[in-house]
Amino acid sequence: MKEVKSLVNNIVAACQEKKARNIVIVDMTQLPGTICQYFVICEGNTPMQVGAISDEIVDALKKKKERPLSIDGLREARWVGIDYGTVIVHVFLPELREFYNIEHLWADAKLESIPDFD
């Protein structure tokens, strides 16, 4: 469990490095039947920033010997999903994040909002 929380913290740090906004950690560890233990959700203002945030996450975690199982959405960079098995990262454009509202799909999950760096 400690390793998973460290992975989440490293993902959050990488998001902050590229000025991601509205970072939320969705803790699903207490919910049965979920696809992973945590979601990390954030947004970038433009497709270029969404791509840069996603690249930073992958690059920063590679340095810590963590490689994603899969990455989807980089071509359009409107919603990028990065799957680390126990943690799935979602990097959105604001309008898509609002539309899909995935952090509220699991109503019983614990949400932790990370303050934006200004």
N, C-alpha and C positions, 0 to 999 in steps of 0.2 A: 504493500500500500504506500509505503514511504517513497518508493521508486516512481510510482504513478504520480504522486503529488509533486515530486521533483520535476517530472516531465511537464506537468501543467504549469509550474512556475517558470520553467525555461521557455515554454511557448508564450506565456504572457510577457516575459521580458523581451522576446523577439518581436512581438506585436508592438510593444511600447517603443522599441528601437526605431521603428518606421512610422511612429506617430498614429497608430491605429486608434480609433475612437470607440467609445461605448463597449469596452471589453466586459464580457460576462462569462463567468465560469458556472456551468450547470453541473451540479454534483448529483449523479444518479446512482451512487454506490449503494444506497439503501432501497433501491427500487428493483423488484424482480423482473427478469426478462428483458432488460434494456440491451441495446447493441454495443454499448461501451460503458465505461465508468464515469467519464466526464466529456462534456462538450466545452470547447472554448470558442466563443463567438465574438467577432469584432467586425468593424467596418472601416473601409477606406473611402475617401471622397470621390475618387475617379478609378476607372479600370487600371490605370497605370499604378496608382497607389495600392489597389487590391493586389496586383501582381507583385509589387515590391514587398508588401507585407508577407505574402505567401512565400516568396523566394527567401526572405530573411528567416522565416520560421524553419524552412527546410535546411538552409545553410547553417544556421546556428545549432540546430539539433544534430546535423551530421558531424559537427565538431565534437559533440558529446556522444558520438557513436549510436545515435538514434536515426533510423531511416524509416520513412513512411511506407506503409503497405501499399498505398495508392494515393494519387493526387488527381483531382478532376476539376475542370473548369478554368484552367489557366489560359486557354486560348482566348476566350472572351473576357476573362477576369471580371465577371460581374458577381459571381458566387463561386468561390474556390473552396473545395472540400479537401482536407488533408487527413488521411486516416493513419493513426499510429496504433491501432488496435484497441488499447484501453482508453485512448483519448482521440476524439475526432474534432478537428478544427474547422470552423466555418468562417470565411472572410467574405463579407458582403459589400455591395454598394448599398447605401442607406435605404433606397426605395425597395430593393428586393428583400432586405432584412425585415423591413416593416410589413411587407406583403406576406412573407412566409411565417414570420413570428415564431421561429422554431424553439426559442428558449421557453416558450410557454406550452409546448406540446405535452410535456410531462409536468402536470400541475403540482405533483407532490415533490418534485425535485427541489433541492436547495439551490438558490441563485445567489451568486456573489458578484457584485458589480465592482470593477476596478476603476478607480478615479483616472480620468484623462490627465495626461501630462500636457500642460499648456506652455 
